[in-house]
């Protein structure tokens, strides 16, 4: 078991876990942390947590220090310079006629790396773009393709339920969502009903899927022939959460059966 603290690098970003190194860390404390890409400026997002090391996907790196006023000044300058780099990158992208939408630029805190995130429907040969950017900024350049779900998380908005996007509020990782989950919950396979604003399947399809799977275990499938009152009929509909189904019986019509 090890003690870790959760840190985010932007308000809607994923939580990453670091060793607190005996520092007195509370929520919203600004910190400098060590990452695989170099030092980063972040904000503590959780209380101290004790977990099994094998539960964590990545090697746990450490919190270097609590951020100072000087660190904050550097962080603000990095953000400002990254905004200028974003504009320049878009100019070069247009000049090279590359089919990519540059949506974000960010420096690591130590400026050892300048990262650009982009959207594109296809693979893009951005070698010439990377070469020009490296020449301009004299640092390591990373061009990272992200999906439309990442973009929706960043931009935010309101879903068909009337609430703010789950991805913008609390989802730190995107779980796999499949069309089988919609089928499992007897939802109409209408894209306007089961797709989110990003055009992908609704993240919330996963929330109750395990419950539907559990409730379905003892229910027959639609069109299956079953016996009710010693008569054979065909299952015409299911009410999964109430664990009941309706059967069309000869001479009797529709009969409801509850488990």
Backbone as CSV, one residue per row, in Angstrom:
resi,resn,N_x,N_y,N_z,CA_x,CA_y,CA_z,C_x,C_y,C_z
1,UNK,0.846,-1.192,0.000,0.000,0.000,0.000,0.886,1.249,0.000
2,UNK,0.484,2.236,-0.784,1.243,3.491,-0.828,0.284,4.674,-0.707
3,UNK,0.821,5.810,-0.274,0.034,7.028,-0.184,0.280,7.885,-1.418
4,UNK,-0.806,8.373,-2.035,-0.691,9.219,-3.223,-1.641,10.404,-3.081
5,UNK,-1.386,11.394,-3.910,-2.247,12.579,-3.966,-2.617,12.810,-5.420
6,UNK,-3.878,13.181,-5.688,-4.328,13.435,-7.056,-4.050,14.862,-7.478
7,UNK,-3.544,15.024,-8.704,-3.196,16.353,-9.225,-3.788,16.505,-10.625
8,UNK,-4.320,17.685,-10.916,-4.794,17.994,-12.270,-3.972,19.150,-12.838
9,UNK,-3.885,19.182,-14.172,-3.105,20.232,-14.833,-3.985,21.284,-15.490
10,UNK,-5.272,21.004,-15.603,-6.246,22.033,-15.963,-7.571,21.636,-15.324
11,UNK,-8.498,22.582,-15.229,-9.706,22.383,-14.426,-10.572,21.212,-14.891
12,UNK,-10.515,20.879,-16.164,-11.343,19.779,-16.668,-10.509,18.567,-17.038
13,UNK,-9.275,18.561,-16.559,-8.355,17.505,-16.961,-8.457,16.248,-16.120
14,UNK,-7.780,15.243,-16.593,-7.711,13.964,-15.903,-6.886,14.112,-14.619
15,UNK,-7.203,13.299,-13.610,-6.445,13.289,-12.362,-5.280,12.310,-12.486
16,UNK,-4.090,12.781,-12.137,-2.896,11.937,-12.108,-2.425,11.833,-10.656
17,UNK,-1.826,10.700,-10.327,-1.459,10.457,-8.930,0.054,10.506,-8.730
18,UNK,0.452,11.181,-7.645,1.858,11.392,-7.340,2.130,11.084,-5.872
19,UNK,3.393,10.785,-5.597,3.826,10.604,-4.212,3.937,11.974,-3.552
20,UNK,3.299,12.187,-2.398,3.304,13.509,-1.758,4.635,13.903,-1.123
21,UNK,5.551,12.948,-0.965,6.891,13.229,-0.438,6.866,13.986,0.896
22,UNK,5.921,13.588,1.751,5.811,14.160,3.114,5.498,15.653,3.132
23,UNK,5.033,16.185,2.017,4.644,17.600,1.986,3.234,17.754,2.559
24,UNK,2.949,18.887,3.153,1.624,19.175,3.704,0.730,19.692,2.572
25,UNK,0.023,18.779,1.920,-0.743,19.121,0.729,-2.243,19.034,1.004
26,UNK,-2.948,20.073,0.621,-4.407,20.103,0.744,-5.006,20.385,-0.630
27,UNK,-6.292,20.151,-0.770,-6.973,20.424,-2.037,-6.730,21.865,-2.458
28,UNK,-6.525,22.039,-3.756,-6.310,23.343,-4.410,-4.913,23.925,-4.183
29,UNK,-4.050,23.200,-3.452,-2.663,23.643,-3.326,-1.974,23.516,-4.683
30,UNK,-1.255,24.546,-5.094,-0.527,24.505,-6.361,0.833,23.835,-6.126
31,UNK,1.194,22.946,-7.037,2.415,22.155,-6.857,3.194,22.029,-8.170
32,UNK,4.466,21.727,-8.035,5.305,21.353,-9.173,5.557,19.851,-9.045
33,UNK,5.258,19.116,-10.116,5.398,17.660,-10.060,6.318,17.174,-11.176
34,UNK,6.835,15.983,-10.968,7.691,15.340,-11.963,6.834,14.416,-12.819
35,UNK,6.934,14.541,-14.151,6.204,13.657,-15.061,7.174,13.086,-16.094
36,UNK,6.661,12.158,-16.898,7.502,11.570,-17.947,7.925,12.610,-18.973
37,UNK,7.154,13.677,-19.102,7.443,14.704,-20.101,8.237,15.881,-19.520
38,UNK,8.534,15.810,-18.234,9.246,16.906,-17.585,8.437,17.437,-16.420
39,UNK,8.865,18.560,-15.871,8.150,19.150,-14.744,6.858,19.813,-15.218
40,UNK,5.823,19.731,-14.354,4.538,20.342,-14.679,4.007,21.100,-13.469
41,UNK,3.260,22.167,-13.761,2.587,22.956,-12.731,1.157,22.445,-12.634
42,UNK,0.726,22.071,-11.438,-0.614,21.527,-11.291,-1.279,21.949,-9.998
43,UNK,-2.488,21.411,-9.801,-3.272,21.734,-8.609,-3.734,20.442,-7.950
44,UNK,-3.589,20.376,-6.625,-4.032,19.189,-5.884,-5.554,19.076,-5.976
45,UNK,-6.037,17.894,-6.379,-7.472,17.703,-6.611,-8.113,16.713,-5.647
46,UNK,-7.314,16.012,-4.853,-7.859,15.031,-3.911,-7.171,15.153,-2.560
47,UNK,-7.752,14.502,-1.581,-7.060,14.347,-0.301,-6.042,13.221,-0.446
48,UNK,-5.277,12.995,0.588,-4.307,11.905,0.592,-5.056,10.577,0.501
49,UNK,-4.617,9.712,-0.406,-5.291,8.431,-0.634,-4.294,7.298,-0.434
50,UNK,-4.748,6.225,0.201,-3.921,5.029,0.351,-4.456,3.958,-0.596
51,UNK,-3.614,3.493,-1.507,-4.043,2.508,-2.507,-2.979,1.420,-2.658
52,UNK,-3.390,0.316,-3.296,-2.419,-0.700,-3.662,-1.696,-0.210,-4.904
53,UNK,-0.388,-0.329,-4.907,0.410,0.203,-6.016,-0.001,-0.399,-7.346
54,UNK,-0.408,-1.678,-7.357,-0.774,-2.349,-8.610,-2.070,-1.791,-9.213
55,UNK,-2.854,-1.036,-8.407,-4.082,-0.441,-8.921,-3.787,0.726,-9.863
56,UNK,-2.629,1.328,-9.711,-2.274,2.495,-10.516,-1.648,2.054,-11.833
57,UNK,-2.081,2.685,-12.916,-1.652,2.277,-14.253,-0.200,2.648,-14.532
58,UNK,0.241,3.753,-13.983,1.583,4.252,-14.296,2.474,4.263,-13.052
59,UNK,3.771,4.329,-13.300,4.729,4.453,-12.196,4.455,5.770,-11.471
60,UNK,4.404,5.717,-10.149,4.096,6.919,-9.366,5.343,7.791,-9.238
61,UNK,5.259,8.982,-9.822,6.348,9.945,-9.670,6.013,10.883,-8.512
62,UNK,6.862,11.847,-8.251,6.724,12.596,-6.998,6.336,14.064,-7.204
63,UNK,5.749,14.616,-6.132,5.549,16.059,-6.045,6.900,16.656,-5.653
64,UNK,7.404,17.563,-6.472,8.732,18.146,-6.209,8.665,19.179,-5.091
65,UNK,7.648,20.069,-5.170,7.523,21.111,-4.145,6.164,21.778,-4.273
66,UNK,5.799,22.504,-3.242,4.640,23.393,-3.324,5.056,24.600,-4.147
67,UNK,4.213,24.997,-5.090,4.563,26.077,-6.011,4.706,27.413,-5.280
68,UNK,5.668,28.200,-5.732,5.916,29.533,-5.179,5.285,30.591,-6.083
69,UNK,5.322,31.842,-5.639,4.822,32.942,-6.471,5.624,33.034,-7.767
70,UNK,6.918,32.773,-7.668,7.774,32.796,-8.860,7.372,31.692,-9.841
71,UNK,7.004,30.525,-9.309,6.526,29.427,-10.161,5.242,29.823,-10.876
72,UNK,4.363,30.499,-10.153,3.098,30.943,-10.753,3.364,31.916,-11.894
73,UNK,4.287,32.850,-11.703,4.634,33.802,-12.765,5.137,33.066,-14.012
74,UNK,5.973,32.063,-13.781,6.506,31.291,-14.906,5.392,30.523,-15.603
75,UNK,4.475,29.964,-14.825,3.344,29.208,-15.377,2.474,30.113,-16.254
76,UNK,2.207,31.326,-15.771,1.388,32.281,-16.535,2.086,32.654,-17.841
77,UNK,3.403,32.858,-17.790,4.159,33.175,-19.007,4.133,31.990,-19.982
78,UNK,4.276,30.782,-19.450,4.215,29.596,-20.312,2.877,29.516,-21.049
79,UNK,1.790,29.816,-20.332,0.459,29.763,-20.947,0.317,30.823,-22.033
80,UNK,0.840,32.014,-21.745,0.781,33.102,-22.720,1.598,32.756,-23.970
81,UNK,2.803,32.235,-23.769,3.654,31.859,-24.905,3.035,30.706,-25.700
82,UNK,2.362,29.800,-24.991,1.723,28.667,-25.673,0.576,29.148,-26.568
83,UNK,-0.143,30.192,-26.124,-1.231,30.751,-26.940,-0.666,31.333,-28.237
84,UNK,0.469,32.015,-28.140,1.113,32.561,-29.335,1.594,31.428,-30.254
85,UNK,2.124,30.362,-29.638,2.589,29.210,-30.414,1.421,28.529,-31.124
86,UNK,0.260,28.515,-30.473,-0.939,27.919,-31.084,-1.320,28.673,-32.358
87,UNK,-1.313,30.001,-32.286,-1.635,30.810,-33.467,-0.639,30.548,-34.592
88,UNK,0.645,30.498,-34.237,1.686,30.284,-35.241,1.553,28.895,-35.862
89,UNK,1.259,27.918,-35.047,1.106,26.554,-35.551,-0.042,26.471,-36.550
90,UNK,-1.140,27.155,-36.250,-2.282,27.161,-37.175,-1.909,27.815,-38.497
91,UNK,-1.099,28.892,-38.432,-0.647,29.558,-39.665,0.171,28.592,-40.530
92,UNK,1.095,27.883,-39.900,1.954,26.953,-40.640,1.133,25.788,-41.196
93,UNK,0.166,25.335,-40.412,-0.712,24.240,-40.857,-1.467,24.643,-42.121
94,UNK,-1.986,25.873,-42.125,-2.700,26.373,-43.312,-1.760,26.512,-44.498
95,UNK,-0.554,26.987,-44.234,0.428,27.159,-45.316,0.781,25.813,-45.961
96,UNK,0.913,24.782,-45.105,1.270,23.445,-45.598,0.061,22.656,-46.096
97,UNK,-1.145,23.276,-45.935,-2.406,22.648,-46.373,-2.595,21.267,-45.741
98,UNK,-2.380,21.223,-44.432,-2.562,19.965,-43.699,-3.999,19.880,-43.183
99,UNK,-4.587,18.701,-43.311,-5.966,18.495,-42.877,-5.999,18.161,-41.388
100,UNK,-5.772,19.182,-40.562,-5.762,18.987,-39.116,-6.201,20.276,-38.436
101,UNK,-6.933,20.133,-37.359,-7.428,21.279,-36.601,-6.671,21.350,-35.280
102,UNK,-5.758,22.325,-35.164,-4.960,22.472,-33.953,-5.837,23.118,-32.883
103,UNK,-6.056,22.419,-31.767,-7.010,22.914,-30.770,-6.352,23.393,-29.484
104,UNK,-5.108,23.008,-29.245,-4.491,23.393,-27.968,-2.973,23.318,-28.066
105,UNK,-2.310,24.209,-27.350,-0.851,24.164,-27.226,-0.488,24.381,-25.767
106,UNK,0.536,23.681,-25.310,0.960,23.850,-23.914,2.436,23.514,-23.763
107,UNK,3.102,24.277,-22.925,4.487,23.997,-22.551,4.491,23.155,-21.281
108,UNK,5.477,22.274,-21.145,5.743,21.726,-19.821,6.303,22.870,-18.990
109,UNK,6.241,22.746,-17.670,6.660,23.842,-16.795,8.117,24.228,-17.032
110,UNK,8.972,23.216,-17.277,10.397,23.497,-17.497,10.712,23.846,-18.948
111,UNK,9.662,23.904,-19.793,9.760,24.262,-21.213,10.642,23.297,-22.003
112,UNK,10.761,22.084,-21.519,11.513,21.058,-22.265,10.702,20.481,-23.408
113,UNK,9.400,20.762,-23.397,8.544,20.218,-24.444,7.381,21.165,-24.709
114,UNK,7.031,21.282,-25.995,5.873,22.067,-26.421,4.909,21.100,-27.100
115,UNK,3.723,20.962,-26.535,2.774,19.940,-26.988,1.601,20.602,-27.698
116,UNK,1.287,20.101,-28.882,0.133,20.562,-29.646,-0.856,19.411,-29.777
117,UNK,-2.127,19.697,-29.500,-3.173,18.693,-29.686,-3.993,19.077,-30.914
118,UNK,-4.359,18.063,-31.698,-5.112,18.361,-32.913,-6.176,17.305,-33.191
119,UNK,-7.191,17.737,-33.943,-8.247,16.844,-34.409,-8.053,16.592,-35.896
120,UNK,-8.288,15.356,-36.305,-8.260,15.022,-37.731,-8.963,13.692,-37.928
121,UNK,-9.687,13.592,-39.041,-10.395,12.336,-39.334,-9.449,11.271,-39.872
122,UNK,-8.282,11.685,-40.334,-7.344,10.747,-40.949,-5.949,10.909,-40.358
123,UNK,-5.074,9.981,-40.715,-3.671,10.129,-40.341,-3.078,11.316,-41.094
124,UNK,-2.189,12.041,-40.432,-1.602,13.237,-41.039,-0.079,13.122,-41.010
125,UNK,0.544,13.414,-42.146,2.006,13.467,-42.198,2.426,14.875,-41.777
126,UNK,2.764,15.021,-40.495,3.082,16.363,-39.976,4.577,16.561,-39.758
127,UNK,5.413,15.782,-40.443,6.857,15.888,-40.239,7.394,17.274,-40.567
128,UNK,6.920,17.864,-41.665,7.390,19.196,-42.052,6.930,20.236,-41.040
129,UNK,5.710,20.076,-40.540,5.190,20.987,-39.516,6.036,20.907,-38.251
130,UNK,6.347,19.689,-37.807,7.159,19.507,-36.599,8.547,20.122,-36.773
131,UNK,9.090,19.989,-37.978,10.422,20.532,-38.262,10.416,22.062,-38.152
132,UNK,9.387,22.698,-38.716,9.312,24.164,-38.666,9.097,24.661,-37.231
133,UNK,8.279,23.943,-36.479,8.009,24.342,-35.094,9.263,24.195,-34.228
134,UNK,10.001,23.109,-34.430,11.233,22.893,-33.662,12.255,23.988,-33.969
135,UNK,12.314,24.412,-35.233,13.237,25.476,-35.640,12.859,26.803,-34.970
136,UNK,11.536,27.054,-34.859,11.063,28.308,-34.277,11.237,28.367,-32.758
137,UNK,10.953,27.253,-32.080,10.851,27.289,-30.619,11.996,26.587,-29.887
138,UNK,12.896,25.958,-30.617,14.111,25.372,-30.040,13.820,24.480,-28.824
139,UNK,12.811,23.682,-28.927,12.479,22.719,-27.879,11.853,21.496,-28.529
140,UNK,11.679,20.448,-27.749,11.083,19.233,-28.282,9.605,19.478,-28.588
141,UNK,9.165,19.072,-29.772,7.782,19.275,-30.206,7.045,17.941,-30.201
142,UNK,5.845,17.942,-29.624,4.979,16.760,-29.708,3.653,17.179,-30.316
143,UNK,3.241,16.469,-31.372,1.940,16.696,-31.997,1.070,15.481,-31.668
144,UNK,0.013,15.726,-30.901,-0.792,14.624,-30.373,-2.216,14.685,-30.925
145,UNK,-2.607,13.642,-31.648,-3.959,13.576,-32.190,-4.925,13.128,-31.100
146,UNK,-6.013,13.885,-30.923,-7.018,13.545,-29.915,-8.367,13.347,-30.596
147,UNK,-9.296,12.733,-29.865,-10.608,12.440,-30.423,-11.623,13.534,-30.143
148,UNK,-12.802,13.386,-30.751,-13.856,14.388,-30.569,-14.390,14.380,-29.144
149,UNK,-14.267,13.243,-28.434,-14.713,13.203,-27.045,-13.811,14.090,-26.180
150,UNK,-12.512,14.091,-26.499,-11.583,14.966,-25.776,-11.931,16.428,-26.008
151,UNK,-12.297,16.741,-27.247,-12.652,18.114,-27.577,-13.927,18.537,-26.844
152,UNK,-14.928,17.638,-26.802,-16.173,17.950,-26.096,-15.906,18.197,-24.613
153,UNK,-15.004,17.413,-24.035,-14.641,17.574,-22.622,-14.055,18.957,-22.379
154,UNK,-13.219,19.391,-23.322,-12.545,20.678,-23.186,-13.516,21.840,-23.360
155,UNK,-14.380,21.758,-24.385,-15.285,22.868,-24.709,-16.449,22.933,-23.726
156,UNK,-16.985,21.749,-23.358,-18.126,21.708,-22.443,-19.439,21.979,-23.157
157,UNK,-20.532,21.888,-22.420,-21.860,22.098,-22.977,-22.894,21.321,-22.181
158,UNK,-24.103,21.227,-22.732,-25.187,20.540,-22.044,-25.730,19.412,-22.917
159,UNK,-25.981,18.271,-22.285,-26.478,17.109,-23.004,-27.988,17.135,-23.144
160,UNK,-28.528,16.100,-23.788,-29.971,16.014,-24.012,-30.738,15.865,-22.700
161,UNK,-30.038,15.457,-21.619,-30.664,15.330,-20.300,-30.841,16.691,-19.634
162,UNK,-30.233,17.715,-20.210,-30.330,19.056,-19.641,-29.225,19.386,-18.666
163,UNK,-28.335,18.417,-18.412,-27.237,18.650,-17.476,-25.928,18.852,-18.231
164,UNK,-24.942,19.434,-17.537,-23.631,19.652,-18.143,-23.000,18.313,-18.504
165,UNK,-22.229,18.295,-19.585,-21.581,17.064,-20.034,-20.886,16.363,-18.871
166,UNK,-21.077,15.047,-18.778,-20.383,14.260,-17.747,-18.869,14.404,-17.902
167,UNK,-18.404,14.409,-19.159,-16.957,14.472,-19.403,-16.363,15.779,-18.898
168,UNK,-17.168,16.847,-18.896,-16.671,18.136,-18.411,-16.731,18.245,-16.893
169,UNK,-17.560,17.388,-16.272,-17.734,17.480,-14.821,-16.824,16.541,-14.039
170,UNK,-16.891,15.240,-14.373,-16.210,14.288,-13.486,-15.520,13.126,-14.188
171,UNK,-15.757,12.911,-15.472,-15.107,11.788,-16.148,-13.652,12.139,-16.451
172,UNK,-12.739,11.382,-15.868,-11.320,11.631,-16.106,-10.738,10.683,-17.147
173,UNK,-11.407,9.571,-17.353,-10.999,8.617,-18.382,-12.224,8.231,-19.184
174,UNK,-12.042,8.019,-20.473,-13.150,7.618,-21.316,-13.210,6.101,-21.419
175,UNK,-14.253,5.506,-20.835,-14.445,4.067,-20.954,-15.002,3.734,-22.327
176,UNK,-14.795,2.499,-22.754,-15.342,2.046,-24.030,-16.857,1.928,-23.921
177,UNK,-17.562,2.517,-24.880,-19.022,2.427,-24.940,-19.379,1.780,-26.272
178,UNK,-20.221,0.736,-26.239,-20.555,0.008,-27.467,-22.051,0.047,-27.749
179,UNK,-22.399,-0.198,-28.995,-23.808,-0.225,-29.391,-24.540,-1.349,-28.679
180,UNK,-23.814,-2.403,-28.269,-24.447,-3.509,-27.548,-25.015,-3.056,-26.208
181,UNK,-24.440,-1.995,-25.631,-24.965,-1.476,-24.370,-26.350,-0.867,-24.582
182,UNK,-26.532,-0.181,-25.701,-27.841,0.386,-26.017,-28.849,-0.732,-26.263
183,UNK,-28.419,-1.764,-26.978,-29.302,-2.908,-27.232,-29.665,-3.607,-25.931
184,UNK,-28.693,-3.753,-25.056,-28.900,-4.436,-23.776,-29.944,-3.725,-22.921
185,UNK,-30.056,-2.390,-23.115,-30.996,-1.590,-22.326,-32.299,-1.320,-23.075
186,UNK,-32.484,-2.038,-24.198,-33.717,-1.922,-25.001,-33.973,-0.499,-25.491
187,UNK,-32.907,0.228,-25.809,-33.056,1.588,-26.306,-33.218,1.576,-27.822
188,UNK,-33.984,2.518,-28.320,-34.128,2.657,-29.767,-32.785,3.071,-30.357
189,UNK,-32.367,2.369,-31.401,-31.044,2.636,-31.970,-31.096,3.813,-32.941
190,UNK,-31.548,4.933,-32.399,-31.662,6.173,-33.165,-30.481,7.058,-32.775
191,UNK,-29.605,7.375,-33.736,-28.406,8.178,-33.401,-28.715,9.455,-32.640
192,UNK,-29.827,10.100,-32.923,-30.158,11.349,-32.241,-30.501,11.123,-30.766
193,UNK,-30.807,9.869,-30.412,-31.169,9.549,-29.029,-29.997,8.966,-28.236
194,UNK,-29.125,8.238,-28.908,-28.066,7.530,-28.162,-26.672,8.108,-28.394
195,UNK,-26.571,9.135,-29.231,-25.280,9.798,-29.441,-25.233,11.123,-28.689
196,UNK,-24.064,11.454,-28.178,-23.887,12.734,-27.505,-23.589,13.844,-28.498
197,UNK,-23.347,15.026,-27.988,-23.055,16.182,-28.847,-21.771,16.002,-29.636
198,UNK,-20.879,15.129,-29.128,-19.622,14.869,-29.826,-19.803,13.936,-31.012
199,UNK,-21.015,13.354,-31.145,-21.269,12.430,-32.240,-20.962,10.983,-31.894
200,UNK,-20.420,10.749,-30.720,-20.128,9.386,-30.267,-21.227,8.914,-29.324
201,UNK,-21.255,7.597,-29.066,-22.256,7.051,-28.160,-22.175,7.718,-26.784
202,UNK,-23.324,7.935,-26.178,-23.388,8.587,-24.871,-22.559,7.837,-23.833
203,UNK,-21.739,8.557,-23.104,-20.925,7.940,-22.045,-21.815,7.280,-20.997
204,UNK,-23.000,7.861,-20.749,-23.866,7.362,-19.686,-24.490,6.012,-20.019
205,UNK,-24.359,5.539,-21.251,-24.859,4.194,-21.584,-24.161,3.140,-20.726
206,UNK,-22.953,3.462,-20.278,-22.189,2.494,-19.487,-22.618,2.447,-18.028
207,UNK,-23.187,3.532,-17.531,-23.460,3.649,-16.104,-24.323,2.514,-15.561
208,UNK,-25.430,2.193,-16.262,-26.384,1.211,-15.756,-26.300,-0.125,-16.482
209,UNK,-25.331,-0.253,-17.370,-25.296,-1.454,-18.198,-25.135,-2.734,-17.385
210,UNK,-24.314,-2.685,-16.334,-24.121,-3.884,-15.500,-25.420,-4.294,-14.820
211,UNK,-26.211,-3.291,-14.385,-27.500,-3.609,-13.754,-28.457,-4.262,-14.745
212,UNK,-28.500,-3.718,-15.971,-29.369,-4.311,-16.991,-28.945,-5.745,-17.302
213,UNK,-27.645,-5.960,-17.375,-27.133,-7.311,-17.649,-27.561,-8.275,-16.547
214,UNK,-27.477,-7.816,-15.290,-27.863,-8.658,-14.154,-29.368,-8.963,-14.176
215,UNK,-30.179,-7.935,-14.452,-31.634,-8.111,-14.455,-32.099,-8.966,-15.633
216,UNK,-31.341,-8.985,-16.700,-31.725,-9.745,-17.895,-31.504,-11.256,-17.743
217,UNK,-30.685,-11.644,-16.759,-30.237,-13.032,-16.671,-31.375,-14.045,-16.748
218,UNK,-32.470,-13.799,-16.032,-33.563,-14.780,-15.960,-34.698,-14.476,-16.930
219,UNK,-34.544,-13.422,-17.728,-35.602,-13.058,-18.677,-35.380,-13.731,-20.029
220,UNK,-36.450,-14.132,-20.693,-36.302,-14.702,-22.039,-36.018,-13.592,-23.048
221,UNK,-35.591,-13.960,-24.241,-35.365,-12.978,-25.297,-36.659,-12.759,-26.075
222,UNK,-36.759,-11.611,-26.705,-37.939,-11.315,-27.524,-38.026,-12.315,-28.676
223,UNK,-39.245,-12.742,-28.974,-39.578,-13.736,-30.018,-39.341,-15.183,-29.583
224,UNK,-38.818,-15.370,-28.368,-38.641,-16.732,-27.880,-40.007,-17.322,-27.526
225,UNK,-40.185,-18.610,-27.800,-41.436,-19.290,-27.464,-41.341,-19.823,-26.038
226,UNK,-42.341,-19.472,-25.222,-42.379,-19.889,-23.824,-43.770,-20.425,-23.487
227,UNK,-43.866,-21.170,-22.395,-45.153,-21.696,-21.947,-45.666,-20.900,-20.753
228,UNK,-46.927,-20.463,-20.854,-47.614,-19.766,-19.778,-48.994,-20.386,-19.634
229,UNK,-49.329,-20.811,-18.422,-50.616,-21.471,-18.197,-50.823,-22.650,-19.152
230,UNK,-49.757,-23.425,-19.331,-49.765,-24.608,-20.206,-50.050,-24.282,-21.665
231,UNK,-49.888,-23.030,-22.036,-50.048,-22.634,-23.438,-48.749,-22.023,-23.942
232,UNK,-48.436,-22.309,-25.188,-47.199,-21.780,-25.761,-47.461,-20.465,-26.477
233,UNK,-46.646,-19.503,-26.179,-46.778,-18.211,-26.823,-45.408,-17.609,-27.121
234,UNK,-45.424,-16.455,-27.729,-44.179,-15.811,-28.122,-43.980,-14.541,-27.303
235,UNK,-42.757,-14.360,-26.802,-42.411,-13.152,-26.041,-42.397,-11.956,-26.994
236,UNK,-43.160,-10.916,-26.636,-43.257,-9.755,-27.525,-42.565,-8.509,-26.960
237,UNK,-42.329,-8.461,-25.631,-41.649,-7.296,-25.060,-41.100,-7.645,-23.676
238,UNK,-40.135,-6.828,-23.242,-39.513,-7.017,-21.933,-39.600,-5.727,-21.133
239,UNK,-39.797,-5.862,-19.835,-39.644,-4.747,-18.907,-38.512,-5.160,-17.971
240,UNK,-37.300,-4.822,-18.372,-36.109,-5.387,-17.730,-36.013,-5.008,-16.261
241,UNK,-36.198,-3.733,-15.928,-36.002,-3.290,-14.548,-37.083,-3.826,-13.615
242,UNK,-38.273,-4.101,-14.144,-39.330,-4.708,-13.335,-39.307,-6.234,-13.415
243,UNK,-38.316,-6.759,-14.155,-38.136,-8.202,-14.313,-39.439,-8.884,-14.733
244,UNK,-40.019,-8.354,-15.794,-41.248,-8.942,-16.331,-41.195,-8.941,-17.854
245,UNK,-42.070,-9.749,-18.448,-42.135,-9.784,-19.906,-43.568,-10.065,-20.338
246,UNK,-43.858,-9.745,-21.593,-45.215,-9.927,-22.125,-45.192,-10.988,-23.206
247,UNK,-46.209,-11.861,-23.147,-46.302,-13.002,-24.060,-47.625,-12.952,-24.804
248,UNK,-47.579,-13.217,-26.086,-48.789,-13.291,-26.908,-49.252,-14.751,-26.942
249,UNK,-50.377,-15.030,-26.241,-50.903,-16.393,-26.163,-52.098,-16.572,-27.091
250,UNK,-52.202,-17.727,-27.738,-53.364,-17.998,-28.597,-54.658,-17.897,-27.790
251,UNK,-55.651,-17.243,-28.344,-56.993,-17.085,-27.747,-57.028,-16.180,-26.520
252,UNK,-55.871,-15.820,-25.949,-55.873,-14.982,-24.748,-55.274,-13.595,-25.008
253,UNK,-54.502,-13.484,-26.061,-53.848,-12.206,-26.350,-52.596,-11.993,-25.531
254,UNK,-52.342,-10.747,-25.154,-51.100,-10.390,-24.446,-51.264,-10.629,-22.943
255,UNK,-50.323,-11.405,-22.401,-50.304,-11.716,-20.970,-48.953,-11.281,-20.393
256,UNK,-49.004,-10.608,-19.219,-47.771,-10.190,-18.579,-47.325,-11.237,-17.572
257,UNK,-46.022,-11.558,-17.604,-45.445,-12.519,-16.675,-44.370,-11.807,-15.873
258,UNK,-44.486,-11.883,-14.535,-43.494,-11.224,-13.665,-42.696,-12.288,-12.932
259,UNK,-41.384,-12.167,-12.928,-40.541,-13.133,-12.243,-40.555,-12.908,-10.733
